[in-house]
Amino acid sequence: MRVRALAPIALTAALAMTGCGATADTDVVTVYSADGLRDEAGTGWFDLVFEEFEAETGIEVRYVEGGSGEMVQRADRESANPQADVIVTLPPFIQQADGLGLLQEYEPEGADQVETRDPDGKWTTVVDNYFAFIYNTEELDEPPATWEDLLDPRFEGRLQYSTPGVAGDGTAVLIQAMHRFGGLDPAMDYLGELQENNVGPSSSTGALGPKVDKGELLVANGDVQMNYAQARSMPDLGIWFPAEEGGDPTTFALPYTAGLLTGAPNDENGRALIDFLLSEGSQEQVSSAAGGFPARVDVEPTGEDAEALAELMEGVEIFEPDWKDIEANLSEYLDAWREATDG
């Protein structure tokens, strides 16, 4: 999703910098980001905050968007000659970026009010968010209650989840399945069975929302922030959380996190942008513009969107993944998933 004048600039800049080296430009900051915080109407959180940042500082934001893993892979390929200043991505890819040496230490202003941040100062949450599933509310009176219900033959060819290892939300499917079924092997047994219904790979989770809204798919994976924002223009898109049989629905936090890239050509501008994303004014717009949850605990979301989001999360059990284990063993988990699904 690329919108307003920023988008062509981002693409042109990315092409121009490839292979020829990035040079410092005091009036520019380049952002590599997972999708979800901008929208086609130009009313997403990034759209509004970037515009305010440009007006206040005179620094132009150049923006490149892709899957969570894709953005880390791109930054890693360019690590000998960095092209971007800031990366925004989801766990476990922000931890992966740190492990690859792609992040430099920086504690932004307001970070002391953020609960989910790296203790070594390599990354900070800017928008809180949760893993979720989506369904077509026109064709389904209610969503499938449990993970086992997703194996029903009625979903054959009308269920899809984004690709683990490429998309952050796709990797979240793997993480959630491991939690639900009690380990890697039983999770892979389940996902192997689910493959009978799965349409196939998708590098973008954001692309699944429109397919569900149109009825091409009945169910897909996603996250609260992105899908809540999409639902404003997609009337047949519903959000839900599968439960264990006889248990409560469960999910885990999947926040958008920002880090300053090692060797950033305009690292001072990168620092200024991350500070701005965490400013009280920017955080106060998270629920209304992004459909997410403020990262700062001292910013209390208000308004209809905040109330609707709080209601959506009622009764949902939230667990905490072992991100260090996931980052350390992600390659093994992805290999197991590919073997189980022939992905």
C-alpha positions as a Python dict, from the first residue, in 0.01 Angstrom:
ca = {
    (1, 'M'): (0, 0, 0),
    (2, 'R'): (159, 322, -116),
    (3, 'V'): (-27, 647, -93),
    (4, 'R'): (4, 1024, -146),
    (5, 'A'): (318, 1189, -285),
    (6, 'L'): (539, 1002, -44),
    (7, 'A'): (496, 671, -225),
    (8, 'P'): (647, 746, -568),
    (9, 'I'): (933, 923, -393),
    (10, 'A'): (998, 612, -183),
    (11, 'L'): (1006, 386, -487),
    (12, 'T'): (1222, 623, -689),
    (13, 'A'): (1460, 666, -401),
    (14, 'A'): (1488, 292, -350),
    (15, 'L'): (1568, 235, -716),
    (16, 'A'): (1810, 524, -735),
    (17, 'M'): (2003, 411, -429),
    (18, 'T'): (2032, 46, -531),
    (19, 'G'): (2387, -38, -625),
    (20, 'C'): (2513, 318, -626),
    (21, 'G'): (2546, 385, -252),
    (22, 'A'): (2344, 607, -24),
    (23, 'T'): (2471, 950, 59),
    (24, 'A'): (2372, 1151, 363),
    (25, 'D'): (2099, 1406, 298),
    (26, 'T'): (2018, 1628, 592),
    (27, 'D'): (1659, 1675, 471),
    (28, 'V'): (1566, 1307, 428),
    (29, 'V'): (1488, 1001, 642),
    (30, 'T'): (1427, 659, 484),
    (31, 'V'): (1196, 409, 651),
    (32, 'Y'): (1166, 35, 581),
    (33, 'S'): (838, -85, 729),
    (34, 'A'): (605, -380, 755),
    (35, 'D'): (266, -305, 603),
    (36, 'G'): (-39, -210, 808),
    (37, 'L'): (18, 145, 929),
    (38, 'R'): (-74, 321, 604),
    (39, 'D'): (-386, 296, 391),
    (40, 'E'): (-491, 368, 36),
    (41, 'A'): (-707, 661, 147),
    (42, 'G'): (-406, 837, 298),
    (43, 'T'): (-566, 844, 643),
    (44, 'G'): (-351, 582, 817),
    (45, 'W'): (-139, 657, 1119),
    (46, 'F'): (184, 675, 921),
    (47, 'D'): (20, 903, 664),
    (48, 'L'): (-86, 1151, 929),
    (49, 'V'): (223, 1132, 1147),
    (50, 'F'): (469, 1151, 856),
    (51, 'E'): (289, 1457, 722),
    (52, 'E'): (307, 1624, 1063),
    (53, 'F'): (673, 1529, 1100),
    (54, 'E'): (761, 1673, 759),
    (55, 'A'): (576, 1997, 835),
    (56, 'E'): (740, 2036, 1175),
    (57, 'T'): (1098, 1941, 1085),
    (58, 'G'): (1133, 1997, 710),
    (59, 'I'): (1267, 1640, 681),
    (60, 'E'): (1119, 1439, 395),
    (61, 'V'): (1013, 1083, 476),
    (62, 'R'): (1099, 827, 210),
    (63, 'Y'): (900, 510, 269),
    (64, 'V'): (946, 151, 151),
    (65, 'E'): (693, -114, 255),
    (66, 'G'): (684, -493, 251),
    (67, 'G'): (646, -803, 466),
    (68, 'S'): (805, -801, 812),
    (69, 'G'): (1070, -1057, 723),
    (70, 'E'): (1116, -910, 377),
    (71, 'M'): (1218, -574, 521),
    (72, 'V'): (1476, -730, 753),
    (73, 'Q'): (1614, -939, 466),
    (74, 'R'): (1646, -627, 254),
    (75, 'A'): (1826, -434, 528),
    (76, 'D'): (2058, -731, 579),
    (77, 'R'): (2145, -750, 208),
    (78, 'E'): (2231, -381, 219),
    (79, 'S'): (2422, -394, 548),
    (80, 'A'): (2758, -326, 382),
    (81, 'N'): (2608, -16, 226),
    (82, 'P'): (2298, 82, 426),
    (83, 'Q'): (2019, 256, 238),
    (84, 'A'): (1764, 315, 517),
    (85, 'D'): (1765, 483, 856),
    (86, 'V'): (1469, 335, 1043),
    (87, 'I'): (1308, -8, 1033),
    (88, 'V'): (960, -82, 1165),
    (89, 'T'): (867, -447, 1190),
    (90, 'L'): (702, -711, 1409),
    (91, 'P'): (846, -974, 1642),
    (92, 'P'): (1034, -1202, 1597),
    (93, 'F'): (1184, -1008, 1306),
    (94, 'I'): (1294, -710, 1514),
    (95, 'Q'): (1486, -957, 1733),
    (96, 'Q'): (1623, -1117, 1417),
    (97, 'A'): (1739, -776, 1295),
    (98, 'D'): (1918, -722, 1625),
    (99, 'G'): (2080, -1065, 1604),
    (100, 'L'): (2209, -981, 1258),
    (101, 'G'): (2373, -665, 1392),
    (102, 'L'): (2138, -439, 1195),
    (103, 'L'): (2030, -221, 1487),
    (104, 'Q'): (2224, 41, 1678),
    (105, 'E'): (2144, 136, 2034),
    (106, 'Y'): (1908, 429, 2072),
    (107, 'E'): (1660, 504, 2349),
    (108, 'P'): (1405, 750, 2211),
    (109, 'E'): (1234, 1021, 2408),
    (110, 'G'): (934, 873, 2588),
    (111, 'A'): (1076, 520, 2586),
    (112, 'D'): (1057, 512, 2966),
    (113, 'Q'): (677, 505, 2923),
    (114, 'V'): (687, 199, 2692),
    (115, 'E'): (663, -144, 2852),
    (116, 'T'): (762, -351, 2549),
    (117, 'R'): (1109, -246, 2444),
    (118, 'D'): (1454, -397, 2415),
    (119, 'P'): (1645, -379, 2745),
    (120, 'D'): (1961, -297, 2547),
    (121, 'G'): (1791, -8, 2369),
    (122, 'K'): (1795, -158, 2019),
    (123, 'W'): (1420, -130, 1950),
    (124, 'T'): (1105, 23, 2097),
    (125, 'T'): (737, -50, 2040),
    (126, 'V'): (556, 234, 1864),
    (127, 'V'): (209, 73, 1822),
    (128, 'D'): (73, -211, 2033),
    (129, 'N'): (-114, -482, 1847),
    (130, 'Y'): (-238, -841, 1872),
    (131, 'F'): (-249, -1144, 1646),
    (132, 'A'): (-597, -1228, 1516),
    (133, 'F'): (-801, -1401, 1247),
    (134, 'I'): (-1061, -1254, 1014),
    (135, 'Y'): (-1380, -1396, 859),
    (136, 'N'): (-1650, -1299, 612),
    (137, 'T'): (-1949, -1184, 817),
    (138, 'E'): (-2190, -1207, 522),
    (139, 'E'): (-2137, -1577, 454),
    (140, 'L'): (-2065, -1689, 811),
    (141, 'D'): (-2314, -1608, 1087),
    (142, 'E'): (-2030, -1653, 1334),
    (143, 'P'): (-1661, -1736, 1304),
    (144, 'P'): (-1518, -2084, 1361),
    (145, 'A'): (-1497, -2120, 1738),
    (146, 'T'): (-1183, -2331, 1762),
    (147, 'W'): (-866, -2418, 1575),
    (148, 'E'): (-1012, -2761, 1506),
    (149, 'D'): (-1311, -2601, 1333),
    (150, 'L'): (-1076, -2461, 1069),
    (151, 'L'): (-1017, -2817, 948),
    (152, 'D'): (-1381, -2843, 834),
    (153, 'P'): (-1400, -2930, 460),
    (154, 'R'): (-1630, -2631, 402),
    (155, 'F'): (-1319, -2412, 422),
    (156, 'E'): (-1134, -2599, 147),
    (157, 'G'): (-998, -2343, -99),
    (158, 'R'): (-1146, -2059, 104),
    (159, 'L'): (-891, -2035, 385),
    (160, 'Q'): (-551, -1872, 360),
    (161, 'Y'): (-274, -1754, 589),
    (162, 'S'): (31, -1550, 498),
    (163, 'T'): (369, -1714, 464),
    (164, 'P'): (570, -1774, 783),
    (165, 'G'): (920, -1633, 757),
    (166, 'V'): (809, -1368, 510),
    (167, 'A'): (509, -1206, 676),
    (168, 'G'): (503, -1123, 1047),
    (169, 'D'): (142, -1232, 1084),
    (170, 'G'): (219, -1553, 896),
    (171, 'T'): (497, -1631, 1140),
    (172, 'A'): (247, -1555, 1416),
    (173, 'V'): (27, -1841, 1291),
    (174, 'L'): (316, -2078, 1354),
    (175, 'I'): (386, -1929, 1699),
    (176, 'Q'): (19, -1941, 1801),
    (177, 'A'): (-15, -2301, 1678),
    (178, 'M'): (291, -2406, 1881),
    (179, 'H'): (130, -2251, 2190),
    (180, 'R'): (-212, -2401, 2122),
    (181, 'F'): (-95, -2755, 2052),
    (182, 'G'): (191, -2768, 2301),
    (183, 'G'): (505, -2772, 2091),
    (184, 'L'): (657, -2782, 1745),
    (185, 'D'): (567, -3138, 1642),
    (186, 'P'): (195, -3129, 1727),
    (187, 'A'): (169, -2781, 1576),
    (188, 'M'): (321, -2909, 1252),
    (189, 'D'): (83, -3206, 1253),
    (190, 'Y'): (-206, -2960, 1275),
    (191, 'L'): (-75, -2723, 1008),
    (192, 'G'): (-12, -3021, 783),
    (193, 'E'): (-381, -3112, 815),
    (194, 'L'): (-485, -2750, 767),
    (195, 'Q'): (-297, -2744, 437),
    (196, 'E'): (-587, -2939, 284),
    (197, 'N'): (-793, -2621, 312),
    (198, 'N'): (-519, -2362, 257),
    (199, 'V'): (-523, -2172, -73),
    (200, 'G'): (-146, -2132, -70),
    (201, 'P'): (132, -1886, 13),
    (202, 'S'): (85, -1511, 45),
    (203, 'S'): (374, -1274, 112),
    (204, 'S'): (134, -1004, 231),
    (205, 'T'): (-115, -1040, 515),
    (206, 'G'): (-274, -710, 419),
    (207, 'A'): (-380, -855, 83),
    (208, 'L'): (-596, -1116, 257),
    (209, 'G'): (-841, -866, 410),
    (210, 'P'): (-995, -758, 77),
    (211, 'K'): (-1026, -1125, -29),
    (212, 'V'): (-1218, -1207, 288),
    (213, 'D'): (-1439, -900, 256),
    (214, 'K'): (-1530, -995, -103),
    (215, 'G'): (-1599, -1356, -8),
    (216, 'E'): (-1315, -1504, -210),
    (217, 'L'): (-1195, -1636, 126),
    (218, 'L'): (-1406, -1721, 428),
    (219, 'V'): (-1124, -1700, 683),
    (220, 'A'): (-765, -1577, 696),
    (221, 'N'): (-506, -1460, 944),
    (222, 'G'): (-430, -1102, 1035),
    (223, 'D'): (-387, -873, 1333),
    (224, 'V'): (-617, -644, 1526),
    (225, 'Q'): (-464, -314, 1417),
    (226, 'M'): (-450, -378, 1044),
    (227, 'N'): (-783, -554, 1019),
    (228, 'Y'): (-967, -303, 1236),
    (229, 'A'): (-840, -29, 1009),
    (230, 'Q'): (-939, -229, 698),
    (231, 'A'): (-1288, -299, 836),
    (232, 'R'): (-1370, 71, 816),
    (233, 'S'): (-1399, 34, 438),
    (234, 'M'): (-1470, -342, 426),
    (235, 'P'): (-1816, -399, 578),
    (236, 'D'): (-1804, -780, 561),
    (237, 'L'): (-1475, -817, 749),
    (238, 'G'): (-1492, -948, 1106),
    (239, 'I'): (-1214, -1009, 1360),
    (240, 'W'): (-1199, -1307, 1594),
    (241, 'F'): (-965, -1521, 1804),
    (242, 'P'): (-983, -1903, 1789),
    (243, 'A'): (-1010, -2087, 2119),
    (244, 'E'): (-907, -2424, 2247),
    (245, 'E'): (-1194, -2670, 2269),
    (246, 'G'): (-1372, -2586, 2593),
    (247, 'G'): (-1139, -2293, 2660),
    (248, 'D'): (-1111, -1920, 2611),
    (249, 'P'): (-988, -1755, 2292),
    (250, 'T'): (-619, -1672, 2308),
    (251, 'T'): (-374, -1439, 2137),
    (252, 'F'): (-43, -1265, 2198),
    (253, 'A'): (98, -918, 2150),
    (254, 'L'): (240, -850, 1806),
    (255, 'P'): (354, -487, 1829),
    (256, 'Y'): (502, -266, 1562),
    (257, 'T'): (855, -194, 1680),
    (258, 'A'): (1100, 65, 1553),
    (259, 'G'): (1478, 52, 1548),
    (260, 'L'): (1759, 271, 1420),
    (261, 'L'): (1961, 87, 1156),
    (262, 'T'): (2334, 41, 1197),
    (263, 'G'): (2523, 269, 959),
    (264, 'A'): (2209, 469, 880),
    (265, 'P'): (2306, 739, 629),
    (266, 'N'): (2086, 993, 809),
    (267, 'D'): (2082, 857, 1162),
    (268, 'E'): (2010, 1193, 1328),
    (269, 'N'): (1694, 1221, 1120),
    (270, 'G'): (1614, 862, 1208),
    (271, 'R'): (1639, 946, 1578),
    (272, 'A'): (1414, 1247, 1528),
    (273, 'L'): (1151, 1038, 1350),
    (274, 'I'): (1143, 765, 1615),
    (275, 'D'): (1113, 1034, 1884),
    (276, 'F'): (821, 1180, 1690),
    (277, 'L'): (646, 843, 1658),
    (278, 'L'): (662, 808, 2036),
    (279, 'S'): (556, 1165, 2114),
    (280, 'E'): (233, 1206, 2308),
    (281, 'G'): (66, 1379, 2013),
    (282, 'S'): (144, 1091, 1777),
    (283, 'Q'): (49, 826, 2032),
    (284, 'E'): (-286, 992, 2096),
    (285, 'Q'): (-378, 923, 1732),
    (286, 'V'): (-293, 552, 1736),
    (287, 'S'): (-643, 419, 1806),
    (288, 'S'): (-832, 661, 1584),
    (289, 'A'): (-591, 657, 1287),
    (290, 'A'): (-423, 318, 1311),
    (291, 'G'): (-686, 108, 1484),
    (292, 'G'): (-417, -1, 1729),
    (293, 'F'): (-318, 58, 2089),
    (294, 'P'): (-78, 330, 2212),
    (295, 'A'): (265, 202, 2304),
    (296, 'R'): (299, 458, 2584),
    (297, 'V'): (130, 362, 2909),
    (298, 'D'): (82, 730, 2998),
    (299, 'V'): (-136, 786, 2690),
    (300, 'E'): (-494, 678, 2756),
    (301, 'P'): (-685, 607, 2434),
    (302, 'T'): (-1028, 769, 2416),
    (303, 'G'): (-1316, 784, 2170),
    (304, 'E'): (-1531, 533, 1982),
    (305, 'D'): (-1237, 346, 1828),
    (306, 'A'): (-1066, 298, 2162),
    (307, 'E'): (-1391, 169, 2313),
    (308, 'A'): (-1451, -70, 2024),
    (309, 'L'): (-1096, -205, 2045),
    (310, 'A'): (-1124, -259, 2420),
    (311, 'E'): (-1452, -445, 2368),
    (312, 'L'): (-1294, -664, 2099),
    (313, 'M'): (-1024, -776, 2344),
    (314, 'E'): (-1264, -858, 2629),
    (315, 'G'): (-1243, -1221, 2740),
    (316, 'V'): (-935, -1294, 2528),
    (317, 'E'): (-647, -1461, 2710),
    (318, 'I'): (-309, -1307, 2622),
    (319, 'F'): (6, -1516, 2654),
    (320, 'E'): (371, -1411, 2624),
    (321, 'P'): (583, -1601, 2369),
    (322, 'D'): (946, -1677, 2445),
    (323, 'W'): (1087, -1439, 2186),
    (324, 'K'): (1448, -1528, 2261),
    (325, 'D'): (1375, -1894, 2191),
    (326, 'I'): (1179, -1809, 1878),
    (327, 'E'): (1453, -1583, 1742),
    (328, 'A'): (1720, -1843, 1817),
    (329, 'N'): (1526, -2131, 1661),
    (330, 'L'): (1322, -1956, 1393),
    (331, 'S'): (1508, -2124, 1105),
    (332, 'E'): (1437, -2468, 1254),
    (333, 'Y'): (1069, -2382, 1302),
    (334, 'L'): (1037, -2255, 945),
    (335, 'D'): (1206, -2564, 805),
    (336, 'A'): (962, -2781, 1002),
    (337, 'W'): (670, -2579, 866),
    (338, 'R'): (792, -2616, 507),
    (339, 'E'): (831, -2989, 551),
    (340, 'A'): (485, -3024, 708),
    (341, 'T'): (311, -2819, 440),
    (342, 'D'): (540, -2862, 139),
    (343, 'G'): (561, -2482, 153),
}
